Amino acid sequence: QVQLVESGGGLVQAGGSLRLSCAASGSISSLNGMGWYRQAPGKQRELVAIITGTGTTNYRDSVKGRCTISRDNAKNTVYLQMNSLKPEDTAVYYCWLQKTWSRDNYWGQGTQVTVSS
């Protein structure tokens, strides 16, 4: 019904940058909320940043000022620009989409981000 495909993860040194992309396909709308979560080994999945259909954004405190979420509705794609990366940002990053009316949640397969010190 909804497919999310992430790309852009990788290995980067502390202080470096990465840009994650997530392309959505299927039964989707530009009004759907989209965002990024992450999960480090042994930890719970946590919100990184979300963006609503109207462009309102929200970030976890630890990434504010370092990360920027954006979306291109024409391409059904959401991006996460991550700068000044820290080793504690190391995790699998998951793309997330929530249907506006049903509130159904969808997840991508995840992309690994590793930040070396």
Backbone hydrogen bonds in HBPLUS format (Angstrom, degrees):
<---DONOR---> <-ACCEPTOR-->    atom                        ^
c    i                          cat <-CA-CA->   ^        H-A-AA   ^      H-
h    n   atom  resd res      DA  || num        DHA   H-A  angle D-A-AA Bond
n    s   type  num  typ     dist DA aas  dist angle  dist       angle   num
A0027-SER N   A0001-GLN O   2.81 MM  26  5.77 157.1  1.87 158.5 163.8     1
A0003-GLN N   A0025-SER O   2.91 MM  22  5.21 165.0  1.93 143.2 146.5     2
A0025-SER N   A0003-GLN O   2.91 MM  22  5.21 146.0  2.02 148.4 155.5     3
A0005-VAL N   A0023-ALA O   3.01 MM  18  5.28 157.8  2.07 141.0 148.0     4
A0023-ALA N   A0005-VAL O   2.98 MM  18  5.28 159.3  2.03 144.5 142.3     5
A0007-SER N   A0021-SER O   2.87 MM  14  5.25 138.6  2.05 149.4 151.7     6
A0021-SER N   A0007-SER O   2.85 MM  14  5.25 163.2  1.87 150.0 152.2     7
A0010-GLY N   A0112-GLN O   2.92 MM 102  6.11 119.1  2.30 140.4 157.8     8
A0114-THR N   A0010-GLY O   2.92 MM 104  6.14 169.8  1.93 155.9 156.1     9
A0012-VAL N   A0114-THR O   2.90 MM 102  6.32 157.8  1.95 164.3 171.8    10
A0116-SER N   A0012-VAL O   2.89 MM 104  6.27 153.8  1.96 148.7 156.6    11
A0016-GLY N   A0013-GLN O   2.94 MM   3  5.56 152.5  2.02 143.8 146.2    12
A0014-ALA N   A0116-SER O   2.73 MM 102  5.68 134.7  1.93 171.7 167.4    13
A0015-GLY N   A0085-LEU O   2.71 MM  70  4.87 162.7  1.74 141.2 147.5    14
A0085-LEU N   A0016-GLY O   3.06 MM  69  5.50 175.3  2.06 152.0 152.8    15
A0018-LEU N   A0082-MET O   2.92 MM  64  5.27 151.1  2.00 145.1 154.2    16
A0082-MET N   A0018-LEU O   2.78 MM  64  5.27 172.6  1.78 178.3 176.5    17
A0020-LEU N   A0080-LEU O   2.86 MM  60  4.98 162.6  1.90 143.6 142.7    18
A0080-LEU N   A0020-LEU O   2.88 MM  60  4.98 150.0  1.98 138.0 140.9    19
A0022-CYS N   A0078-VAL O   2.88 MM  56  5.27 133.1  2.10 153.8 164.8    20
A0078-VAL N   A0022-CYS O   2.97 MM  56  5.27 153.5  2.04 143.4 150.0    21
A0024-ALA N   A0076-ASN O   2.81 MM  52  5.41 171.4  1.82 167.9 171.0    22
A0028-ILE N   A0026-GLY O   3.01 MM   2  5.78 120.9  2.37 111.4  95.2    23
A0032-ASN N   A0029-SER O   3.09 MM   3  5.51 164.2  2.11 112.5 117.5    24
A0033-GLY N   A0098-GLN O   3.22 MM  65  5.19 134.6  2.44 149.5 149.8    25
A0098-GLN N   A0033-GLY O   2.87 MM  65  5.19 160.8  1.91 147.5 150.4    26
A0034-MET N   A0051-ILE O   3.02 MM  17  5.53 170.5  2.03 158.4 160.6    27
A0051-ILE N   A0034-MET O   2.76 MM  17  5.53 160.5  1.79 172.5 172.0    28
A0035-GLY N   A0096-TRP O   2.90 MM  61  5.10 141.7  2.05 144.3 143.3    29
A0096-TRP N   A0035-GLY O   2.90 MM  61  5.10 150.9  1.98 142.3 140.3    30
A0036-TRP N   A0049-ALA O   2.77 MM  13  5.42 160.7  1.81 164.9 170.3    31
A0048-VAL N   A0036-TRP O   2.84 MM  12  5.48 157.8  1.89 151.1 148.3    32
A0049-ALA N   A0036-TRP O   3.22 MM  13  5.42 159.3  2.27 140.4 145.0    33
A0037-TYR N   A0094-TYR O   2.88 MM  57  5.12 161.0  1.92 149.9 156.4    34
A0094-TYR N   A0037-TYR O   2.72 MM  57  5.12 159.4  1.76 139.7 147.1    35
A0038-ARG N   A0046-GLU O   2.84 MM   8  5.44 151.9  1.92 150.1 159.4    36
A0046-GLU N   A0038-ARG O   2.78 MM   8  5.44 162.0  1.81 156.5 161.1    37
A0039-GLN N   A0092-VAL O   2.88 MM  53  5.31 146.6  1.99 142.2 153.2    38
A0092-VAL N   A0039-GLN O   3.03 MM  53  5.31 173.3  2.03 135.9 135.0    39
A0043-LYS N   A0040-ALA O   2.99 MM   3  5.38 156.4  2.04 141.1 138.6    40
A0060-ARG N   A0048-VAL O   3.01 MM  12  5.37 154.2  2.08 144.1 142.0    41
A0050-ILE N   A0058-ASN O   2.93 MM   8  5.39 151.3  2.02 148.8 157.3    42
A0058-ASN N   A0050-ILE O   3.03 MM   8  5.39 142.4  2.18 148.7 150.6    43
A0052-THR N   A0056-THR O   2.84 MM   4  5.23 156.6  1.89 146.8 154.1    44
A0055-GLY N   A0052-THR O   3.04 MM   3  5.11 161.5  2.07 105.0 110.5    45
A0063-VAL N   A0060-ARG O   3.11 MM   3  5.85 162.1  2.15 122.3 127.6    46
A0064-LYS N   A0061-ASP O   3.27 MM   3  5.34 151.8  2.35 103.1 111.2    47
A0066-ARG N   A0063-VAL O   2.92 MM   3  5.32 158.8  1.97 132.8 137.2    48
A0067-CYS N   A0063-VAL O   3.04 MM   4  5.68 140.1  2.20 169.7 166.0    49
A0083-ASN N   A0066-ARG O   2.82 MM  17  5.08 159.8  1.86 147.2 153.8    50
A0068-THR N   A0081-GLN O   2.86 MM  13  5.11 149.4  1.96 142.2 151.8    51
A0081-GLN N   A0068-THR O   2.87 MM  13  5.11 166.7  1.89 156.2 153.6    52
A0070-SER N   A0079-TYR O   3.15 MM   9  5.24 156.6  2.21 133.1 137.3    53
A0079-TYR N   A0070-SER O   2.77 MM   9  5.24 167.5  1.78 150.8 153.5    54
A0072-ASP N   A0077-THR O   2.79 MM   5  5.33 162.9  1.82 160.1 165.4    55
A0075-LYS N   A0072-ASP O   3.03 MM   3  5.44 138.1  2.22 107.4 118.5    56
A0076-ASN N   A0072-ASP O   2.89 MM   4  5.93 108.3  2.41 137.8 156.7    57
A0077-THR N   A0072-ASP O   3.18 MM   5  5.33 167.2  2.20 138.7 141.3    58
A0089-ASP N   A0086-LYS O   2.84 MM   3  5.39 163.8  1.87 120.7 125.8    59
A0090-THR N   A0087-PRO O   3.03 MM   3  5.61 164.5  2.05 117.6 121.8    60
A0091-ALA N   A0113-VAL O   2.96 MM  22  5.53 147.3  2.07 147.8 158.3    61
A0113-VAL N   A0091-ALA O   2.89 MM  22  5.53 162.8  1.92 159.8 165.5    62
A0093-TYR N   A0111-THR O   2.81 MM  18  5.24 174.0  1.81 148.7 146.6    63
A0111-THR N   A0093-TYR O   2.86 MM  18  5.24 145.8  1.98 136.6 147.6    64
A0108-GLY N   A0095-CYS O   2.99 MM  13  5.04 148.5  2.09 140.4 141.6    65
A0097-LEU N   A0106-TYR O   3.06 MM   9  5.20 150.3  2.15 142.1 145.2    66
A0106-TYR N   A0097-LEU O   2.88 MM   9  5.20 147.8  1.98 154.7 162.2    67
A0099-LYS N   A0104-ASP O   2.95 MM   5  5.36 159.2  2.00 153.1 157.6    68
A0103-ARG N   A0099-LYS O   3.11 MM   4  4.90 136.2  2.31 119.5 128.7    69
